[in-house]
Amino acid sequence: MRKVLVMVALVGIVLVAMGLAQDDDDVPVASVSFVVVKDYNGKPIRNVAVVLHPVNKHGRQEKGGLELKTDEEGKASYDGVPYGTLRVQALAQGFQTYGEDFDIAKPNLAITIRMKRPQKQYSIYTDPENDKKSDGNGQQTAPKK
């Protein structure tokens, strides 16, 4: 009698595990490829961190994520991205951080990321008319030559 109960319990566990695994197979997934290039000349950028984050239906970033690195041709790819909204960020030294949300709804998606150089930064401590800088105490100082 014990053997029969153990066998029934094992069969039940196997069926439940198969049912859970089958639910995961029903979620469609896509293959996403990235090419990261310089905005000003179109040349590829290697060793860029491309970070993928799933986004829920409320537009909030979910926990988890994945980081890819581009190769010498500026390319990276990942198979198995579930359909839905995907937040993509790209970070590279000497370039502005890139970020955009994409709707993954096709089995294959190619994304080109154009990285820009940092823009000129403005400061309340500089006088653009006279190119003089403030010393922090409200006093203007002449630029050093």
Residue frames relative to the residue before (quaternion, step in Angstrom):
aa qw qx qy qz dx dy dz
M 1.0000 0.0000 0.0000 0.0000 0.00 0.00 0.00
R 0.6393 0.5266 -0.3235 0.4575 3.56 1.02 -0.82
K 0.6373 0.5358 -0.3314 0.4437 3.56 0.96 -0.83
V 0.6439 0.5148 -0.3209 0.4662 3.58 0.99 -0.79
L 0.6624 0.4986 -0.3097 0.4655 3.60 0.92 -0.85
V 0.6420 0.5105 -0.3232 0.4720 3.60 0.99 -0.79
M 0.6520 0.5106 -0.3121 0.4656 3.58 0.96 -0.86
V 0.6536 0.5008 -0.3156 0.4717 3.61 0.93 -0.84
A 0.6478 0.5137 -0.3166 0.4650 3.58 0.98 -0.81
L 0.6617 0.5024 -0.3055 0.4652 3.60 0.94 -0.85
V 0.6454 0.5043 -0.3202 0.4761 3.58 0.96 -0.84
G 0.6404 0.5272 -0.3201 0.4576 3.59 0.99 -0.80
I 0.6561 0.5029 -0.3102 0.4694 3.57 0.95 -0.86
V 0.6477 0.5132 -0.3168 0.4656 3.58 0.95 -0.85
L 0.6636 0.5033 -0.3096 0.4589 3.62 0.91 -0.85
V 0.6429 0.5086 -0.3211 0.4742 3.58 0.98 -0.80
A 0.6562 0.5070 -0.3099 0.4650 3.60 0.94 -0.88
M 0.6500 0.5028 -0.3171 0.4734 3.58 1.00 -0.78
G 0.6402 0.5272 -0.3223 0.4564 3.59 1.02 -0.73
L 0.6567 0.4900 -0.3078 0.4836 3.59 1.00 -0.80
A 0.6536 0.5019 -0.3185 0.4684 3.58 0.96 -0.79
Q 0.6420 0.5260 -0.3305 0.4494 3.57 1.00 -0.73
D 0.6051 0.5566 -0.3581 0.4426 3.61 1.05 -0.67
D 0.6463 0.5163 -0.3206 0.4615 3.61 1.01 -0.75
D 0.6470 0.5330 -0.3193 0.4420 3.59 1.07 -0.69
D 0.6171 0.5771 -0.3450 0.4087 3.61 1.14 -0.48
V 0.5921 0.5608 -0.3714 0.4439 3.59 1.20 -0.39
P 0.3427 -0.7447 0.5227 0.2340 3.63 -0.60 1.04
V 0.1432 -0.7870 0.5973 0.0578 3.55 -1.08 0.78
A 0.2727 -0.7663 0.5677 0.1275 3.53 -1.23 0.57
S 0.3592 -0.6594 0.6082 0.2572 3.50 -1.39 0.25
V 0.0720 -0.8113 0.5801 -0.0088 3.57 -0.61 1.17
S 0.0648 -0.7892 0.6103 0.0241 3.56 -0.89 0.96
F 0.2010 -0.7825 0.5851 0.0704 3.53 -1.12 0.80
V 0.0604 -0.7277 0.6800 0.0664 3.51 -1.26 0.63
V 0.1309 -0.7962 0.5895 0.0377 3.57 -0.69 1.11
V 0.0203 0.8117 -0.5788 0.0752 3.56 -0.67 1.18
K 0.5575 -0.5623 0.4857 0.3703 3.54 -1.33 0.32
D 0.5095 -0.6797 0.4421 0.2881 3.58 -0.87 0.97
Y 0.7353 0.4723 -0.2442 0.4203 3.58 0.90 -0.91
N 0.8268 0.1513 -0.1106 0.5303 3.65 1.11 -0.36
G 0.4951 -0.7072 0.3995 0.3085 3.62 1.24 0.00
K 0.4744 0.6695 -0.4507 0.3516 3.61 1.23 0.15
P 0.5346 -0.6508 0.4304 0.3246 3.61 -1.02 0.76
I 0.2615 -0.7339 0.6077 0.1536 3.54 -1.25 0.59
R 0.2404 -0.7862 0.5527 0.1364 3.58 -0.71 1.03
N 0.8268 0.2730 -0.2045 0.4473 3.52 -1.35 0.38
V 0.3388 0.7145 -0.5280 0.3096 3.59 1.05 0.78
A 0.3542 -0.7029 0.5720 0.2306 3.59 -1.00 0.80
V 0.0712 -0.7683 0.6361 0.0058 3.57 -0.64 1.18
V 0.1073 -0.8201 0.5621 0.0012 3.56 -0.45 1.28
L 0.1581 -0.7904 0.5898 0.0490 3.57 -0.85 1.06
H 0.0034 -0.7882 0.6145 -0.0328 3.56 -0.87 1.03
P 0.3789 -0.6903 0.5531 0.2721 3.62 -0.88 0.82
V 0.2053 -0.7609 0.6064 0.1053 3.58 -1.15 0.71
N 0.3871 -0.7379 0.4994 0.2373 3.60 -0.83 0.94
K 0.7244 -0.4621 0.2954 0.4176 3.58 -1.31 0.13
H 0.6489 0.4989 -0.3153 0.4801 3.60 1.25 -0.27
G 0.5626 -0.6314 0.3685 0.3861 3.58 1.29 0.09
R 0.5510 0.6044 -0.3986 0.4149 3.57 1.25 0.22
Q 0.5017 -0.6517 0.4864 0.2950 3.52 -1.06 0.81
E 0.3338 -0.7468 0.5432 0.1891 3.57 -0.85 0.99
K 0.6152 -0.5333 0.4182 0.4028 3.55 -1.28 0.28
G 0.6851 0.4444 -0.3587 0.4521 3.50 -1.19 0.54
G 0.1771 0.7677 -0.6038 0.1212 3.52 -1.28 -0.07
L 0.2724 -0.7516 0.5853 0.1358 3.49 -1.35 0.10
E 0.1784 -0.7762 0.5955 0.1046 3.57 -1.02 0.79
L 0.1223 -0.7692 0.6259 0.0400 3.53 -0.92 1.03
K 0.2283 -0.7397 0.6092 0.1718 3.59 -1.24 0.39
T 0.4218 -0.7047 0.5069 0.2620 3.57 -0.96 0.84
D 0.4509 -0.6682 0.5221 0.2785 3.54 -1.21 0.58
E 0.7562 -0.3899 0.2563 0.4587 3.60 -1.25 -0.14
E 0.6719 0.4560 -0.2971 0.5023 3.60 1.25 -0.29
G 0.5469 -0.6452 0.3775 0.3770 3.58 1.30 0.20
K 0.5639 0.6244 -0.3661 0.3977 3.60 1.24 0.31
A 0.0642 0.7441 -0.6639 0.0373 3.51 -1.26 0.68
S 0.0092 -0.8044 0.5940 0.0010 3.60 -1.11 0.56
Y 0.0786 -0.7751 0.6254 0.0431 3.50 -1.32 0.40
D 0.2170 -0.7545 0.6096 0.1097 3.55 -0.92 0.98
G 0.7377 0.4173 -0.2963 0.4404 3.57 -1.03 0.75
V 0.3774 0.7015 -0.5130 0.3199 3.60 1.12 0.55
P 0.3739 -0.7413 0.5009 0.2445 3.64 -0.59 1.03
Y 0.5861 -0.5744 0.4413 0.3631 3.55 -1.15 0.68
G 0.5179 0.5985 -0.4889 0.3670 3.56 -1.13 0.71
T 0.6876 -0.4563 0.3539 0.4402 3.54 -1.27 -0.29
L 0.0849 -0.7842 0.6147 0.0022 3.52 -0.97 0.98
R 0.2391 -0.7556 0.5949 0.1338 3.57 -0.84 1.01
V 0.1099 -0.7996 0.5902 0.0118 3.54 -0.74 1.14
Q 0.0299 -0.7692 0.6383 -0.0037 3.54 -0.92 0.98
A 0.0956 -0.7759 0.6210 0.0572 3.57 -1.08 0.74
L 0.0529 -0.8001 0.5971 -0.0224 3.55 -0.87 1.05
A 0.1185 0.7706 -0.6165 0.1099 3.53 -0.88 1.03
Q 0.5381 -0.6274 0.4558 0.3304 3.54 -1.03 0.80
G 0.8058 0.2574 -0.2125 0.4892 3.56 -0.91 0.98
F 0.7136 0.3729 -0.2434 0.5408 3.60 1.29 0.13
Q 0.5757 -0.5587 0.4632 0.3765 3.54 -1.28 0.44
T 0.5069 -0.6167 0.4998 0.3361 3.58 -1.13 0.62
Y 0.2419 -0.7647 0.5860 0.1153 3.55 -0.94 0.98
G 0.1010 0.7912 -0.6003 0.0587 3.57 -1.07 0.73
E 0.1779 0.7650 -0.6019 0.1442 3.55 -0.99 0.91
D 0.3582 -0.7031 0.5723 0.2233 3.55 -1.23 0.60
F 0.1190 -0.7840 0.6080 0.0392 3.56 -1.02 0.90
D 0.3382 -0.7044 0.5857 0.2157 3.56 -1.14 0.72
I 0.1890 -0.7818 0.5881 0.0846 3.56 -0.52 1.21
A 0.1762 0.8005 -0.5461 0.1732 3.58 -0.37 1.27
K 0.6830 0.4028 -0.2766 0.5429 3.59 1.30 0.19
P 0.5972 -0.6026 0.3818 0.3668 3.61 -1.09 0.54
N 0.7822 0.1567 -0.0988 0.5948 3.61 1.15 -0.52
L 0.0299 0.7952 -0.6028 0.0583 3.55 -0.88 0.97
A 0.1336 -0.7731 0.6172 0.0593 3.57 -0.89 0.99
I 0.0855 -0.8041 0.5883 -0.0060 3.57 -0.75 1.08
T 0.1585 -0.7624 0.6217 0.0844 3.56 -0.91 0.98
I 0.1479 -0.7831 0.6024 0.0443 3.55 -0.78 1.10
R 0.1527 -0.7833 0.6003 0.0532 3.56 -0.74 1.14
M 0.1940 -0.8042 0.5575 0.0703 3.56 -0.42 1.28
K 0.2422 -0.7776 0.5704 0.1062 3.55 -0.98 0.95
R 0.5253 -0.5900 0.5087 0.3424 3.52 -1.26 0.48
P 0.5947 -0.5552 0.4175 0.4047 3.61 -1.12 0.45
Q 0.4180 -0.6967 0.5321 0.2381 3.55 -1.08 0.80
K 0.6380 -0.4998 0.4075 0.4208 3.55 -1.28 0.32
Q 0.2765 -0.7592 0.5695 0.1510 3.54 -0.95 0.88
Y 0.2814 -0.7530 0.5765 0.1463 3.54 -1.04 0.82
S 0.1438 -0.7956 0.5869 0.0437 3.50 -1.10 0.74
I 0.4835 -0.6456 0.5020 0.3121 3.54 -1.14 0.60
Y 0.6447 0.5466 -0.3107 0.4348 3.58 1.26 -0.28
T 0.6809 0.4307 -0.3079 0.5060 3.60 1.21 0.10
D 0.2921 -0.7198 0.6046 0.1760 3.53 -1.23 0.59
P 0.2949 -0.8037 0.4826 0.1851 3.61 -0.16 1.22
E 0.6057 0.5728 -0.3656 0.4140 3.64 1.11 -0.51
N 0.8097 0.2446 -0.1061 0.5227 3.57 0.86 -0.96
D 0.3452 -0.7567 0.4772 0.2836 3.56 1.34 -0.09
K 0.4216 0.6627 -0.4952 0.3713 3.54 1.00 0.91
K 0.2954 -0.7520 0.5663 0.1632 3.53 -1.15 0.65
S 0.4343 -0.6679 0.5388 0.2740 3.52 -1.18 0.63
D 0.4067 -0.7145 0.5119 0.2493 3.56 -1.06 0.69
G 0.6318 -0.5443 0.3314 0.4414 3.61 1.26 0.19
N 0.7105 0.3987 -0.2500 0.5232 3.61 1.25 -0.31
G 0.6435 -0.5339 0.3180 0.4469 3.58 1.22 0.38
Q 0.5882 0.5648 -0.3677 0.4469 3.60 1.29 -0.04
Q 0.3502 -0.7275 0.5538 0.2035 3.55 -0.97 0.89
T 0.1077 -0.7728 0.6223 0.0618 3.54 -1.04 0.81
A 0.5090 -0.6386 0.4820 0.3174 3.54 -1.11 0.68
P 0.5398 -0.6229 0.4390 0.3577 3.60 -1.04 0.62
K 0.4870 -0.6539 0.4919 0.3054 3.55 -1.13 0.67
K 0.2459 -0.7824 0.5597 0.1192 3.55 -1.03 0.84
